[in-house]
Amino acid sequence: MRKKRIDRDIVVILIMSVVTVCAWIGFEVYRAYSRRNIPPVLSKQLMELTPKLDISILGRLESRTP
């Protein structure tokens, strides 16, 4: 009879674990779909920079005295 009690406890623990994992996944999916998009201010700040250097500005920086 002792073995049936252990088996029943393991089944209960497994069921509770599956319920917990399913709830966790469900909440994460809901959070991912309900998240707001990037605000316009941040999207402007994330704008791609041009890789071109302005030589005249670099020349002025080199001529500055500390």
C-alpha positions as a Markdown table, in Angstrom:
| # | Residue | x | y | z |
|---|---|---|---|---|
| 1 | Met | 0.0 | 0.0 | 0.0 |
| 2 | Arg | 2.9 | 2.4 | 0.6 |
| 3 | Lys | 3.8 | 2.3 | -3.1 |
| 4 | Lys | 0.4 | 3.5 | -4.2 |
| 5 | Arg | 0.7 | 6.5 | -1.9 |
| 6 | Ile | 4.1 | 7.5 | -3.4 |
| 7 | Asp | 2.7 | 7.1 | -6.9 |
| 8 | Arg | -0.3 | 9.2 | -6.2 |
| 9 | Asp | 2.0 | 12.0 | -4.7 |
| 10 | Ile | 4.2 | 11.9 | -7.8 |
| 11 | Val | 1.2 | 12.2 | -10.1 |
| 12 | Val | -0.2 | 15.2 | -8.0 |
| 13 | Ile | 3.2 | 16.9 | -8.2 |
| 14 | Leu | 3.5 | 16.3 | -11.9 |
| 15 | Ile | 0.0 | 17.7 | -12.6 |
| 16 | Met | 0.7 | 20.8 | -10.5 |
| 17 | Ser | 4.0 | 21.3 | -12.3 |
| 18 | Val | 2.3 | 21.0 | -15.7 |
| 19 | Val | -0.4 | 23.5 | -14.7 |
| 20 | Thr | 2.2 | 25.9 | -13.4 |
| 21 | Val | 4.3 | 25.7 | -16.6 |
| 22 | Cys | 1.2 | 26.1 | -18.8 |
| 23 | Ala | 0.1 | 29.2 | -16.8 |
| 24 | Trp | 3.6 | 30.6 | -17.1 |
| 25 | Ile | 3.7 | 30.1 | -20.8 |
| 26 | Gly | 0.2 | 31.6 | -21.2 |
| 27 | Phe | 1.1 | 34.7 | -19.2 |
| 28 | Glu | 4.3 | 35.2 | -21.2 |
| 29 | Val | 2.4 | 34.9 | -24.5 |
| 30 | Tyr | -0.2 | 37.4 | -23.3 |
| 31 | Arg | 2.5 | 39.8 | -22.1 |
| 32 | Ala | 4.3 | 39.6 | -25.5 |
| 33 | Tyr | 1.2 | 40.3 | -27.4 |
| 34 | Ser | 0.0 | 43.1 | -25.1 |
| 35 | Arg | 3.3 | 45.0 | -25.0 |
| 36 | Arg | 3.3 | 48.4 | -26.5 |
| 37 | Asn | 5.4 | 49.3 | -29.5 |
| 38 | Ile | 8.5 | 51.5 | -29.3 |
| 39 | Pro | 7.4 | 55.2 | -28.7 |
| 40 | Pro | 8.2 | 57.6 | -31.5 |
| 41 | Val | 10.9 | 59.4 | -29.5 |
| 42 | Leu | 12.9 | 56.2 | -29.1 |
| 43 | Ser | 12.4 | 55.2 | -32.7 |
| 44 | Lys | 13.9 | 58.6 | -33.7 |
| 45 | Gln | 16.8 | 58.0 | -31.4 |
| 46 | Leu | 17.4 | 54.5 | -32.9 |
| 47 | Met | 17.6 | 55.9 | -36.4 |
| 48 | Glu | 20.5 | 54.6 | -38.4 |
| 49 | Leu | 23.6 | 56.8 | -38.5 |
| 50 | Thr | 25.4 | 57.6 | -41.8 |
| 51 | Pro | 29.0 | 56.2 | -41.9 |
| 52 | Lys | 30.3 | 59.3 | -43.7 |
| 53 | Leu | 32.8 | 61.6 | -41.9 |
| 54 | Asp | 32.9 | 65.3 | -42.4 |
| 55 | Ile | 36.6 | 66.1 | -42.9 |
| 56 | Ser | 36.2 | 69.8 | -42.2 |
| 57 | Ile | 34.9 | 69.1 | -38.7 |
| 58 | Leu | 37.7 | 66.7 | -38.1 |
| 59 | Gly | 40.2 | 69.4 | -39.1 |
| 60 | Arg | 38.7 | 71.9 | -36.8 |
| 61 | Leu | 38.8 | 69.4 | -33.9 |
| 62 | Glu | 42.5 | 68.7 | -34.6 |
| 63 | Ser | 43.3 | 72.5 | -34.6 |
| 64 | Arg | 41.7 | 73.1 | -31.2 |
| 65 | Thr | 44.0 | 73.7 | -28.3 |
| 66 | Pro | 43.3 | 72.1 | -24.9 |
